[in-house]
Amino acid sequence: MESAFCEPIPADCRLIETFRYDPSAGAVDLDLHLNRMCDAARKLGFSFRRKDAEHLCGGLSSPTSLRCRLTLTQGGQFDLQAHALGVTASQWVLGVSDRRLRSDDPWLAYKTTERRMYDETRAALPVGIDEILFLNEKGELCEGTITNVFVQCADQTWATPPISSGCLPGILRQNLIVSRKVRVKVVTLDDLRQAVKIRVGNSLRGLIDAKLAPDALKSFGF
C-alpha cells in the first residue's frame, strides 16, 4: 500500500508500541495497541500481520510488571523487548520547551522511531525535571516527550489537546476520552498556567500527578 506521506519513509523507520505487562492482567490494552499499529501500518505502507504480533506478545511471562516495546519494520518484521518496569514517582515536575512543534507535521500522529527531537529533549532533562511539554507554532499545548497531557479547568472538567494541535493519539488518552473522563479541546499556554491540576500519562505508567517547575514559564513572560 502506498504511504500517506508525500516524502519517502526512511528505510530504517519502525513503528513502536510500548505497553505494560502485569502478571495478573497480561499485556494491558494489547488490542488497542495493535489496532493503533495496524492503522499506522496501513497509512504509512508497512506490512502488518496481526497474528504474528499476537503470537509474539502472547509469549510474555513474568512474576513482576514489565515495560514492553514492540517494533515493526516496513517489511513486516516484529521485535519485542521486555524489561522490568521501574517505580514511577507519585508526582512529576514539568518544564516547557522553547522548541515548537508544527501542528501540520504528519509524524506527530504516529508512534515511530522518527522522534529525534523528543529523544534529544528527554536525554537532556534538567536536574529536578521529569518531563518536558511542547507547544506548537500557534502556542497551543501539544504533549510531553513520552506522555499526553491533561489539565483540569476552572469548571473542574479535564481537557486534553486535540490531535490537530500536534500530539500522539495515546492509548491512555483514548480510554479517558471514551469513558468521558476527559474532553478534547485546544489548550493554550494560559490554560496550562491557570490549570487547577495537571496530569501527564501514558498506557505504560498510567496517570501521574504533575506540577510546573517554578520557572517553567519564565521564557514565555509569566
Buried (B, 14 or more C-beta within 10 A) or exposed (E): EEBBEEEEBEEEBBBBBBBBBEEEEEBBBBEBBBBBBBBBBEBBBBEBBEEBBEEEBEEBEBEEBBBBBBBBBBEEEBEBEBEEBEEEEEEBBBBBBEEBBEBEEBBBBBBBEBBEBBEEBBEEBEEEBBBBBBBBEEEBBBBBBBBBBBBBBEEEEBBBBBBEBBBBBBBBBBBBBEEEEBEBBBBBBEBBBEBEEBBBBBBBBEBBEBEBBEEBBEEBEE
